[in-house]
């Protein structure tokens, strides 16, 4: 019995596909990590919080998830599978000399090397079926059609590849021009191999067998012959010849992928984001395998040395400096601002400048008050949190709902908006619709199509730009305001945003100045984080030097004065600051790490700015400065302040539990604590800051909060892409018990300031 089991185990190990699987683990561990990554993603074990699995389980093309989008995903998976086969053939093939004696050696190697790809495709199909049935509520027939499209795409690319490899893939006999008889050994070593006495464990200690059972032509199981009697130099020549053919195919494919980037501005080429992910993985594998064909064991040392050299060159010269620009600003060398400690402290924040900014903004407040139609209106400050597309849609949804139940009166109370990332995009879109209504170019901002617009996908075009040319080099430019800028994924994001919103945001920052000063729309203050030193850049269409006044109080108590906030309009006064594209301002505040590039401002050295949420995800710091700096006017001219917090996540989630941790979690806990508790730490600090400020202010302040996510188990991905189910959750979230109470409380606070309760400018 034991011997039969051992014989079975021996047979399994002699089965070439199984043997190749062990060889992958032994010799090809780096590429296996790509497969582990993909398996983890499609099984929702990785990237679930940012919606990465949804990109594979429900890909979108031209705004819809259907047969074409799954076909494209299948084609990209087929490309990755062929890249995997080519890389494996180059790395592992020579360890199995018998392959060179087979007809079409690469084809047969690929067939036997398809165990992992086959399991992946089956696993993906199962997950797609379950997801589409349970999350998208599709019928079985439609899901089966999607799966057939996916599989067809995989097969199409593999067949396309084989059309190249069949005529170019050569075996031992076609290269040498000799037949099998010329290579027959005088004596066979097969008998000795099969019948020599050996211990039971010896076969498992051997690195290879003399003979294998492999899948041959027409998928029949065949047994290989010993290759010991062949000249190894001749066998290696076979592998070398096929390596060259494979590397040529790889280079052509990589060049094709990158060349598609020339057409990234056309909707037809905006492939699903998951396709872009597969393209990036395929490009990396193909480049590495091509290098292995040429440099063999020197490949990894050469790659490491290249990275070190590129980094050195990029620090000493402008080469490889892939800067992302704020489009519209002047980056001429003579206009570059000096970004040094001395230049920061030399900024003109004199008492006169601060007083001038204060008086100018008071005029804005007076105009806002006049437009409210109330003697002492409630002043509403909107604080909106970051959170990608979910926050953009949620913020817009809340504003639309509040205006809908107050006959468009609520938005008249909003005087200032601040916050971070996606929330600011949603609020800015709502403000643009207010302007369109004022210009009589819009019927109603409450139309549900606007909510659909803000929820449209932003990730496909962004990821496509990364995969085709943004990752390696940028070869296209765009002319804006007589200045030339390189196109990158930041530009792709801005253009897609304008397209989704039917032309909204297609303005400069200066376009909004008069609207803000007239008090007809709220003032927006963006606060992107300066990566160089942790300061904040205050970006707005108006000057807000008065927000800096509190810094001077530090000197009176002996503290070293600090300049935390750098006012954009003043600091970059020589760089045409009001001509910057408004979409670039939005992008400064919404630069999700790595997904979006950091923006380099026109300074020397370059000031790098990114997501406002790093410092102030909820806008509390800016709000407190605003309340303190303008406290005199607010106390005299309003009946109090309402801070409207629109958050993507509740501070304390329902059902959140604390659990014991294991050894592995304990090792990762210090890093996980810093990352996982980052939003909560901001909440603690900012609640304490706001609480302290409220106690020192002599006018009433109310805080009303709307939370998107209330339950610990109810997650919506942090991404620039939303599924249909997620969109529906966001639409319905405003009707939750807690949010309904917030609506009622807000209406109660504002009940004396609505139009029907006002007569002749006096309160009833």
Secondary structure, DSSP 8 states (H G I E B T S, - for coil): -HHHHHHHHHHHHHBHHHHHHHHHHHH-HHHHHHHHHHHHHHTTSSSGGGTHHHHHHS--BTTB-SHHHHHHHHHHHHHHHHHHHHHHHHHHGGG-GGGGGSTTHHHHHHHHT-HHHHHHHHHHHHHHHHHHHHTS---HHHHHHHHHHHHHHHHHHHHHHHHHHHHH---HHHHH---GGGG--SS-SHHHHHHS---TTHHHHSS--S--EEE-GGG-EEE----TTS-HHHHHHHHHHHHHHHHHHHHHHHHHHHHGGGGTTSGGG---HHHHHHHHHHHHHHHHHHHHHHHGGGHHHHHHHHHHHHHHHHHHSSTT---EE-TTS---GGG-EE-SHHHHHTS---HHHHHHHHHHHHHHHHHHHHHHT-TT--EEEEEE---HHHHHHHHHHHHHHHHHHTTT-GGGGEEEEEE-HHHHHHHHHHHHHHHHHHTT--S-TT-HHHHHHHTS--HHHHHHHIIIIITT----EEEETTEEEE--HHHHHHHHHHHHTTTTT-SBGGGGHHHHHTTSS-EEEEEEEETTTS-EEEE-SS--GGGGGGGGHHHHTT------EEEHHHHTTTTTGGGSBHHHHHHHHT--BTTB--EEESEES-EEEE-THHHHTTSHHHHHHHHHHTHHHHHHH-S-EEEEEEEEEEEEEET-------HHHHHHHHHHHHHHTHHHHHHHHHHHHHHHHHHT-SS-EEEEEEEEEEETT-----SS---HHHHHHHHHHTTSHHHHHHHHHHHHHTTTTSGGGEETTEE-
